[in-house]
Amino acid sequence: MTLTAASSTTLHVSLVAVPDAVISTLAGILDVMNGAAMMGLVEAKAKPPFQIEIVGEEAGALRLVSGVPIDVQQRIDHIAATDIVIVPSFLLGPEGWQTGRYPRLVAWLRRMHEGGAMLCSACSGLFLLAETGLFDGKDATVHFAYTNAFTALYPAVTVHPERVLVISGPREELVCSGASTTWHDMALYLIARHAGATMAQEVARLFALQWHQDGLAPYMVFEGKSDHGDNEVLGAQQWLAQHFSVARPVEEMIKRSKLAERTFKRRFTAATGIAPLEYAQRLRIEDAKRRLERTDAAVDEISWRVGYEDPAFFRRLFKRTTGMAPGAYRKRFCIPDFARS
């Protein structure tokens, strides 16, 4: 099947490579964005929708964080203009993201944006783009595991880790995708935007890619904040982690704390950022998720085991929390039979 791109102009795409980059994301974006041309979806005499170049501070061989070398095709100093810049995901070590390591690259990103380029990040690539200051006061998304670290460094950026794709900026020129393989969604979005929805759908079909239409909430694991310094609240959290399924868990925590009800709720919410009842509900839902993934227990039984006597209420709460009904969640995340020992 051959298709004609929505635009007759080939757009130049600069795919940024730095030592922190993850090879799977970088190479995957390269192949998917080139998919239309590689798989013969563009008519022989038609221009391909994208010309993709791996760029970096220096040309030549570059060893990425996984130890795999790639070839940087063009120095950024030699690129006066480009249409799209994509920063792939980075692997952050225990020390986290160290700002100020790539001043030439950050300055170049600003110049490209001033010249009209779109700036796109996959997952943790947002750490580098945020150094430009262009995302300040705007919405973005980043891998949910890096949310706290990102917010500490860039408090002016509003992050939504549960969202797959966020498009912002006055020209909708700032694009970022969320956790891990949601770069698929970003690449398909760019293809749809510049080469047409039919082209994007055909590329998705040939690569067997699926849009993450349920968002990322189903993938996120709740971990209550524990570094708040309130020992009374920390003790309540530790007790609740083992006893969340008891009837009226908030009342039990208040009794154990010896604090007045209003004082306990105020301190708990201030320390964890979540009200006690919602905290207990999140723990229950996390346990229910594991049971749906790893057992064949009926939903009604799981509801009872995590502390809900009303299965209908449990189903509503589960969907409100994860974005998916329990049955749909099990279908998506259960371990397939062939993988079970």
Buried (B, 14 or more C-beta within 10 A) or exposed (E): EEBBBBEEEBBBBBBBBBEBBBBBBBBBBBBBBBBBBBBEBBEEEBBBBBBBBBBBBEBEEBEBBEEEEBEBBBBBEEBEEBBBBBBBBBBBEEEEBEBEEBEEBBEBBBBBBEEEBBBBBBBBBBBBBBBBEBBEEBBBBBBBBBBBBBBEBBEEBBBBBBBBBBBBBEEEBBBBBBBBBBBBBBBBBBBBBBBBEBBBBBBBEBBEBEBBEBBBBBBBEBEBBBEBEBEBBBEBBEBBEEBBBBEEBBEBBBEBBEBEEEEBBEBBBEBBEBBBEBBBBBBBBBBBBEBBEEEEBEBBEBBBBBBBEEBEEBBEBBBEBBBBBBEBBBEEBBEEEEEEE
